[in-house]
C-alpha cells in the first residue's frame, strides 16, 4: 500500500463523523477534485494560466470590480491590499476584534510599516460611523497619516447589515480614506442579508473573498478592486513570496465553488439554527447562533469532560473557553448533525 492509499484508509476508518471546529476543515468533493485534475494550467506569473485568469475575472465581475488577484490565503490577500493602499508611516483604522488586527500576526506593521489603530465594536460586532470619524487623524506631524478603513463581514458569524456597514464606509470615504472589506465569509454574509454580491462589495474599494471556508476549496482567496490597485497588490504578492506558477488546479476548485457551493450555504445556516435550538432545549448553557456558527457556553467545569464525551460520538468541537465556537459546513450533513445532537443530549441528560 502506498502512502496516499494509507492516508485515505486512515481517514475512512477515523471515528470522526462531525468536525465542528471550523469550516476550514472541509475536503473537496469528488466533482471538485475532478475539476482540479482536469484544469488547463499555465504560468500565472506570466499571466498565462487561463483557469486562474478565469477565476479572477469571474469573481471581479460578480462583485462589480475591475480586476481580481488569486492568492494562497486570506491573510495574504488582506496584507497585499493594505500594502497597496498604504505606505510606510500611514495608518489603518480597523475594528479591534477584526482578523486583520488580531489574527494576522500584525503583518501590516511588521512587514509593511503600516500602523493599525483599533476601534471598539458595537454590540452587533460592527464598526460605527460615530467611532470611525474621531479615529481619523488631523494633518499633524505627531500622528500617522490615516489612509485606510478596514471592515469585515461576517464577524463572529454575525452578518452586519448593509445600512450599518455602508454608514461606516461612508464615514471613512467622506474623509478621504480608502475602504477595504475582509470578506473571509463574504458569501455567508450575502446569504444572510439576502442581497446580491455586488451590493455588499460596493461599500468598499477592495474586497477579499476567501474560498476555503464555507465555499469548501482546499486553499485560496481572491482580492478584487480597481485595476491600478490590483496591479500594486500583485507586486506585493511577489514581495511576500506569493508568485505562483501552474496554479490553475487550485483556481479550478474556486470556480467549482462559485458555481456549486454558494446557494447551498443556506443549508449550513439552517443546520446551525437547528443545533442552537436543540441546545437551548437542554438548558445547559448560553447559546447564540448567527449564519453558520453556534456559540455555546457550558459550565467551565464541563469543558474537558464534554470534549471527551463528544469525541466518543465521533464529534470534534472547538477548544475555546468559556465559549465554544461550532461551525457548520458542507461536510456536516443531517446524519452528522444528528450524531452531534445525540452526543450533547447524552452528556447533559
C-alpha positions in Angstrom: 0.0 0.0 0.0 1.5 3.4 -1.0 1.5 6.4 1.3 -1.5 8.1 -0.4 -3.7 4.9 -0.1 -2.7 4.6 3.6 -3.8 8.2 4.3 -7.1 7.5 2.6 -7.6 4.4 4.6 -6.8 6.2 7.9 -9.3 8.9 7.0 -12.0 6.3 6.2 -11.5 4.4 9.5 -11.4 7.6 11.6 -14.1 7.8 14.2 -14.7 11.4 13.4 -18.1 11.8 11.7 -18.6 15.5 12.5 -15.9 18.2 12.8 -17.3 21.4 14.1 -14.1 23.2 14.9 -14.2 25.4 11.8 -15.4 25.5 8.2 -11.8 25.4 7.1 -11.7 21.6 7.7 -13.8 20.8 4.6 -12.4 18.5 2.0 -13.0 18.7 -1.8 -15.9 16.6 -3.1 -15.3 14.2 -6.0 -16.6 16.6 -8.5 -14.3 19.4 -7.2 -11.3 17.0 -7.4 -12.3 16.1 -10.9 -12.4 19.8 -11.9 -9.0 20.3 -10.3 -7.4 17.4 -12.1 -8.8 18.5 -15.5 -7.8 22.1 -15.2 -6.0 23.8 -18.0 -2.9 25.5 -16.5 -0.1 27.9 -17.4 2.5 30.1 -15.7 0.5 32.6 -13.6 3.5 34.9 -13.0 3.4 35.5 -16.8 -0.4 35.9 -16.6 -0.7 32.8 -18.7 -2.8 30.4 -16.5 -6.2 30.5 -18.2 -8.0 29.0 -15.2 -6.6 31.5 -12.8 -7.4 34.3 -15.1 -11.0 33.0 -15.4 -11.4 32.8 -11.7 -10.1 36.3 -11.1 -12.3 37.8 -13.9 -15.4 35.8 -12.7 -15.2 37.0 -9.1 -14.4 40.5 -10.1 -17.5 40.6 -12.4 -19.6 39.1 -9.7 -18.5 41.8 -7.2 -18.7 44.6 -9.8 -14.9 45.3 -9.6 -12.5 45.9 -12.4 -9.9 43.2 -11.6 -9.0 40.3 -9.3 -5.9 38.5 -8.0 -5.8 34.9 -6.8 -3.6 34.3 -3.7 -3.0 31.3 -1.5 -4.7 32.7 1.7 -7.0 35.4 3.1 -4.2 36.7 5.3 -2.0 37.3 2.2 -4.9 38.8 0.4 -5.6 41.3 3.2 -1.9 42.2 3.5 -1.5 42.7 -0.2 -4.4 45.1 -0.1 -3.2 47.0 2.9 0.2 47.4 1.3 -1.4 48.6 -2.0 -3.5 51.2 -0.2 -0.9 52.4 2.4 2.8 53.4 2.5 5.1 53.2 5.5 4.0 55.5 8.3 0.4 55.5 7.2 -2.4 54.1 9.2 -5.2 51.5 9.0 -8.3 52.1 11.1 -9.8 48.7 12.0 -12.3 47.0 14.4 -10.5 45.8 17.5 -11.8 42.2 17.0 -11.3 42.1 13.3 -8.9 39.5 11.8 -6.6 42.0 10.2 -5.8 43.4 13.7 -5.9 40.3 16.0 -5.4 37.2 13.8 -2.9 38.0 11.1 0.3 38.3 13.1 0.4 42.1 12.7 1.8 41.7 9.2 0.8 45.2 8.1 3.0 46.6 10.8 5.8 44.0 10.9 6.3 43.8 7.1 4.9 47.0 5.7 5.5 49.6 8.4 1.8 50.4 8.5 0.2 51.5 11.8 -3.0 49.9 13.0 -5.5 51.9 15.0 -8.2 49.6 16.6 -11.6 51.0 17.5 -14.3 49.3 19.7 -17.0 47.3 18.1 -20.7 47.8 18.7 -23.0 45.1 20.1 -23.6 43.7 16.6 -19.9 43.5 16.0 -20.0 46.4 13.6 -17.8 49.4 13.4 -20.0 52.5 13.7 -19.6 55.7 11.7 -19.5 57.5 15.1 -16.4 55.6 16.0 -14.7 56.0 12.7 -14.9 59.8 12.5 -12.9 60.6 15.7 -10.3 57.9 14.8 -9.2 59.8 11.7 -6.1 61.8 12.4 -5.7 65.5 11.7 -2.8 66.6 9.4 -0.3 66.6 12.3 3.4 65.5 12.2 2.9 63.9 15.6 0.4 61.4 14.1 0.4 58.7 11.4 -1.5 59.5 8.3 -4.9 57.9 8.3 -5.3 56.2 5.0 -7.4 53.1 5.1 -10.5 51.8 6.9 -10.7 48.0 7.2 -14.2 46.5 7.7 -15.3 42.9 8.0 -18.4 40.9 7.2 -19.3 38.4 8.8 -17.9 38.9 12.3 -18.1 36.1 14.8 -20.8 34.7 12.4 -22.8 37.9 12.6 -23.8 39.4 9.2 -23.5 43.2 9.6 -26.4 44.9 7.9 -25.9 46.8 4.7 -27.0 50.1 6.1 -24.7 49.8 9.1 -21.6 48.9 7.1 -22.4 51.5 4.4 -22.6 54.2 7.0 -19.2 53.2 8.5 -17.6 53.0 5.0 -19.1 56.4 4.1 -17.6 58.0 7.2 -14.2 56.8 6.0 -14.5 57.7 2.4 -16.0 61.1 3.1 -12.8 61.9 5.0 -10.6 60.7 2.1 -9.9 57.2 3.3 -9.9 54.2 1.1 -12.1 51.2 2.3 -11.1 47.5 2.4 -13.6 44.7 3.2 -12.3 41.5 4.6 -14.8 39.0 3.3 -13.5 35.8 4.9 -17.1 34.6 4.8 -18.4 37.1 2.3 -21.0 34.8 0.8 -22.3 33.7 4.2 -22.9 37.4 4.8 -24.6 37.8 1.3 -26.8 34.7 2.1 -27.9 36.0 5.5 -28.5 39.5 4.2 -30.4 38.4 1.1 -28.5 40.8 -1.1 -26.6 40.5 -4.4 -22.8 40.1 -4.0 -22.2 43.5 -5.7 -24.4 45.2 -3.2 -22.1 44.3 -0.3 -18.9 44.6 -2.3 -19.8 48.1 -3.5 -19.3 49.5 0.0 -15.5 49.1 -0.3 -12.8 49.9 -2.8 -11.2 46.4 -2.4 -12.8 43.2 -1.2 -11.0 40.0 -0.2 -13.1 36.8 -0.6 -11.9 33.5 1.0 -12.7 30.4 -1.0 -11.5 27.8 1.6 -14.1 28.3 4.3 -17.8 27.9 3.6 -17.2 27.5 -0.1 -15.1 24.4 0.6 -12.0 24.7 -1.5 -8.6 23.4 -0.3 -7.0 26.8 -0.5 -7.1 30.3 -1.9 -8.6 33.8 -1.7 -9.3 36.4 -4.4 -8.7 40.1 -3.9 -10.9 42.3 -6.1 -10.8 46.0 -6.8 -9.7 48.8 -9.2 -7.1 47.7 -11.9 -4.4 50.0 -10.7 -4.7 48.9 -7.1 -4.8 45.2 -8.0 -1.6 45.8 -10.1 0.1 47.2 -6.9 -1.3 44.2 -4.9 0.1 41.8 -7.5 3.6 43.3 -7.0 3.1 43.0 -3.2 2.1 39.3 -3.7 5.5 38.8 -5.3 7.3 40.6 -2.4 5.5 38.4 0.1 6.7 35.3 -1.7 3.4 34.5 -3.4 4.2 34.5 -7.0 2.6 31.3 -8.4 3.1 29.2 -11.5 0.7 26.5 -12.6 -2.0 27.4 -10.0 -4.9 26.6 -12.3 -5.6 23.4 -10.4 -6.3 25.4 -7.3 -8.2 28.1 -9.2 -10.4 25.3 -10.7 -11.6 24.4 -7.2 -12.6 28.1 -6.7 -14.6 28.2 -10.0 -16.3 25.0 -9.0 -17.2 26.5 -5.6 -18.6 29.7 -7.2 -20.8 27.6 -9.4 -21.9 25.0 -6.9 -21.3 26.0 -3.2 -22.8 29.4 -2.8 -26.5 28.6 -2.9 -26.0 25.6 -0.5 -24.7 27.9 2.2 -28.2 28.4 3.5 -28.2 24.7 4.4 -25.3 25.4 6.8 -27.2 28.3 8.3 -30.3 26.2 8.8 -28.3 23.3 10.4 -26.7 25.9 12.8 -30.1 27.2 13.7 -31.3 23.6 14.4 -28.3 22.8 16.6 -28.8 26.0 18.5 -32.4 25.2 19.0 -31.6 21.7 20.4 -29.0 23.1 22.8 -31.4 25.7 24.1 -34.0 23.0 24.9 -31.3 21.2 27.0 -31.0 24.4 29.1 -27.3 23.7 29.8 -25.7 27.0 28.9 -25.9 30.2 26.9 -26.4 29.6 23.2 -26.0 32.1 20.4 -26.3 31.4 16.6 -25.6 33.5 13.6 -25.2 32.3 10.0 -23.2 29.0 10.1 -21.9 29.5 13.7 -23.1 28.4 17.1 -21.5 29.7 20.2 -22.2 27.6 23.3 -21.1 28.4 26.9 -21.5 25.4 29.2 -20.3 25.4 32.8 -16.5 25.8 32.9 -16.0 22.5 34.8 -17.8 20.6 32.0 -15.4 21.5 29.2 -12.9 18.7 29.4 -15.4 16.0 30.0 -17.7 17.4 27.3 -14.8 17.2 24.7 -14.0 13.6 25.7 -17.7 12.6 25.6 -18.3 14.2 22.2 -15.2 12.5 20.7 -16.8 9.2 21.7 -19.7 10.1 19.4 -17.3 11.0 16.6 -17.8 14.7 17.1 -15.0 17.3 17.3 -15.7 20.6 18.9 -13.5 23.7 19.4 -11.3 24.0 22.5 -12.3 27.7 23.2 -13.2 28.6 26.8 -15.6 29.6 28.2 -17.5 30.0 24.9 -17.2 27.1 22.4 -17.5 28.0 18.7 -19.1 25.4 16.5 -19.1 25.9 12.7 -21.5 24.2 10.3 -20.2 23.5 6.8 -20.7 21.3 3.7 -19.1 18.2 5.3 -21.7 18.2 8.1 -24.8 16.5 6.7 -28.0 15.7 8.6 -26.7 12.4 9.8 -23.5 14.0 11.2 -25.6 16.7 12.9 -27.9 14.1 14.4 -24.8 12.4 15.9 -23.7 15.7 17.3 -27.1 16.4 18.9 -27.3 12.9 20.3 -23.9 13.4 22.0 -25.0 16.7 23.6 -28.2 15.1 24.8 -26.4 12.2 26.3 -24.0 14.3 28.1 -26.5 16.7 29.6 -29.3 14.3 30.3 
